[in-house]
């Protein structure tokens, strides 16, 4: 019994090596590539479906499953990388980056006015400044105030420190001015040697003042009161930002030469993309995604997102339109004639 045309067509299309199937697949791809983007999809429907998928439940799952582990993998990769920032920037872009920075203006920060209660800031830093000033005064070669010499041990005991802190009870500026005036008065009466020692102490203290300040600040931030003040300041800043108009914040961003930076982005990305570091991160993320999702059916993924029915309806509608145009094309007609004559 001779084969029917239907049998011949099916056999030609389903065999493992099928030039006929390859031809019709190529014809269909070419047909799709020749369509206008606006005709391939209804982008309004795609937008609506995508928006419906952005529920908190879906986003929680995506972030827990992909985003947070992905960021952890990125941190691990960066921690072991020996690349410098400059390796990701082509030489041709470096001068342009400098020009972009020169064109940029410092943000005014007008929107931040009133974001922080200055009283809280003063309460947070007052003990830090007091500690710094007390540490300085303990080193001064002033009888009855400091240690008497650069090599003498500073006075100890809470009463001594608290007495000095009491005398320096107002603002840091006022305390410093009084201290300098007192030093000048004493030096005027004690002569050149004390002045020399005073200058030596000042230089010695200035060399280590930053570390003394950092240590005092660390201790302050560790304290219960310090943590509570930081929490209050953080809440105030957050509340202030949340009620600030986006346009006000954008005024600061608009002072940066964004257009120049965006023009530089293609050359920087193109230069960075082939690098081993970037390639390894991309490969790692693809492998991790396939490990988690690669064996799942697309139907399951869309069902989990709650948009299976909408996507299926949209895909059937537009696939049908694509097929209709393809089946009516002269290329498909010629292919089918050749297959029927075979």
N, C-alpha and C positions, 0 to 999 in steps of 0.2 A: 504494500500500500504506500502510495506516494505521500510525502509530507504535505500538509496544508500550509498555505502562506503564514498562518498564525504560528504554527509550530516552528517553521523556519526562522521567523523573526525572533521568537522567544529564545530558541536555541542559540541564535547568533548573538543575542544580547546578554545571555547569562553565562556563556562559557567563560572559563578563567581568563583566557587571552582573547579579547574581542575587539578587533579594530573597529567594527561597526559601533560598538558601545562607546569606545573612545572618541569616535568621530561625532556621535550625537551629543556626548557630554561636552566636547569642545564647542560644538555649535551652540549649545544652550548657554555655556559660560559666556561666549562672545555676545550672545543675545542679551544676557543680563548686563554685561559691561557696557553695552550700547544704550542702556536706558538712562534717562535723567534721574537724578537722585530724588527729586520730588515725586517721581512716579513709582519709585521702588517701594517707598514706605509712606504711610500717613504719619508724619512726624508729630502731629498733634495727638494722635492715638498712642503713639509710643511714649510721648511725654506723660500722658495721663496714666498709662499702665505703670511706668517707672515711678511716678509719684505715689501711686497706691502701694507699690512694693516697699517704699521707704517708711515702714512702720518701726516703732521702737523695738518690737520683738525681733523683726528681721535684722535690724541694724545691730542689736545686741549680739545676735548669733554670728553675724559676719565679723564684727570686731573681735569677739572672743575666739572665733575659729581661725581668722586670717590676719586681721590688722595688728592686734596686740602681739601674737607670736611673730609676725613679720617684723615688727619693730624690734623685738628682742633679738631676732637673728641679725638685723642690721646693726644693732649696738655691738653685738659680739664680733661682727665682721670689721667694724670700724676700730674696735679696741685692739685688734691684732694687725691692722693695716700699717704699713710703713710709708704710705703715700702722703705727701704734703698737699696742701690746698692748691699750690701752684701747679702740681702735675695735672690738674684737671682744667687748667686754663691755658689755651694756646698763646704762644708769644705774641701773635698778632692782636690779641684782645687786651693785653695788659695796658698798653697806652690808652686804649679806649675806656677801660675801666677807670683809670685815673681822671680822664676828661669828664666822665659821667659823675664821678664824685665831686669834682670841682664845680660842675654845674648845679649840683644839689645844694639846697639850703637847709640849715638846721631847722628842725621842727620847732614851732613856737610853743606848742603844748598849752594853748589857751584853754582847751577843753578840760585840762587837768586842774584848773583853778578851783579851789575848794574841795578837791578830792580827799585831802587829808586834814584832820584836825591838828593844827600846829601844837596844841597843848599836849597831845599824845606823843608827838615826835620829841618835844622837849623833855617829857617825862621819861621817854625811852633812852635818850642820849645823855641826860644830865649826869647820871652816875659815871658814865664813860668819860665825859670831859673832866669831871671832878677827879676821877682816878688819875687821869693824865696830868692834870695840874698839880695834884698832891705829889705824884711821883717826881715832877720837876722840882717842886719846892724843897723836897727832901734832899736834893742834890746841891742846893745853893750854898755857897760859902758865906751865909749871913747869920751871925750870932742870934740865937733865939728863934730862927725860922727854919734854916736848913740843917745840913749835916755838918757844917763848919768847914769841910774841905771835900775835894773831889774823891778822896780815898776813904773818908770816914764813913762808917756805917750809918744808914739813915735811921731816924728815930723810929722806934717800934711802939706798938700798943695802939688800941683803938682810940684812946683819949687824945693822943697827939694828932692822929689823922683826922679825927672828927673835929678837933679844934680848928685845924686849918680849913677843913671843908666848911665849917661854920662861917669863917671869915670870908670864904669865897662862895657866898650863898646866892648871889644873883646870877646874871648871865655869864657865859664863858668869856665874853669879850670884856665885861667889866672886871672880872677877876684877873684876867691877864694884864689889863691896864694898871690896876692897883699893884700887882706884883712887880711890874716893870718900874713903876714909880718908887716903890719901896727899895728895889734893888739899886736904882740910881742914887737914892738918898744915902743908902749905906755905903755904896762905893765911893761917893763923894767924900765921906768922912774917913774911910779906911785906906784910901790910897790906891796906887797903881797895882800892887800885888793882888789885892782882892779883885780888882777889875780884870786882871789877867786870868785869875782863877774862875771868875764869873763867866768870862768868855769861853774858857775851856770847858766848863760844865755845860754851858749852853750848846756848844758844838757836839759834845759827847751825847747829850740828851737828844738833840735833833737827829743824830744818826740812828738812834734806836726808837724814836718816838712812834714811828709807824707801827712797829711790832708791839709796843706797849698799848697803843690804841686798839690794834686788832685783838690782842689778848683780852683787854677790858671789854671790848664789844662782844667777843665770843662768850665771856662769862655772863655778860648782861643778857644775851639772847638765850642762854641756857637757863636762866633763872625763871621762876614761876611768873613773876611780875613782867619780866621781859617778854616771855612767850604770850602772855595775855595781851600785852600792848600791841605786839606784832599782829595778833589775831584781830584785834579791834581795827587796826590800821588797814589790814587786808580786806576786812568786810566793808570798811568805808570806801576804799578804792573800787572794789567790785560793784558796790551799790551805785557809786557815782558813774562808772563806765556804763552800767546797764541803762541808766536814764539819759545818757548822752546821745545826741543825734549822730547817726553815722556820718553825715555830711561834715560835722565838726571835726571828727577824727580824721576823715579823709583829707581835710585841708592840710594836715601835717604830712600825710603820705604823698600828697600832690607836690610837695616841695622837693621831693626826690626826683631825679631825672629818670623816671620810669621808662619812657620811650627809648632812651639810649640803652638802658639795661636790657630791655626786651629785644632790641636789635642785636645785642651781644649774645643773647641766649642761644641762638642756633649754632654759632661757631663753638661755644663752650660745650654744648650737649654733644655735637658731632665729634669734638675732640675727646670727650670723656667716654662716650659710649663703647668704643672698642677696647678700652683699658681692662685689664684682667680683673681689677677690683669690681668694676661695674658689671662686667659680664658674669662674674661669679655670683653677685647678689641677684641678678635677674634669673640666672639658671636655678639658683637655690629656691627662689620664690615660685618659679614654675613647677619645679619638682615637688615642693611642699603642697602646692595647690592640687596637683594631680594625685598625690598620695591621699589627700583628704577627699577629693571630689571626683577623681578620674574614673572610678568604676560606677558612678551613679548615672542613671539615665537623666537626660535633659528634662523629661517629664517630671521626675521626682524633684529636681531642683526648682522648677517653676511652681510645682504644687506646694513645696515648702514655703516659697515666697508668697503664695496665695494669688498668683496671677496666671495659672495654667490655662484656664478657660479663655481669658482675654487674649493671651499670646496665641493660642491655637486658632481662635477665630480670625485674628489679624493675619497670621501666617497663611492660613488657608485662602483668605480673600486675595492677598497679594500674590501668592504662588499661582493661584488660578489665573489671575490676570497675566502673569508672566508667561505661563504655559500657553494661554490663548494666543498671545502675540507670537510666541515661538512656533507653535503648531501651524500658524497661518503664514509663516515666513517662507520665502522661496528656498532658503537654505535647507530647511527641514523637508520640504517637498522633494527637492532633488535627492537628499539622502534616502528618503523612503522609497522613491522610485528605484534607486540603485539597489536597495536591499531586496525589493520585491522581484527584481530581474535576476538576482543572484541564483 
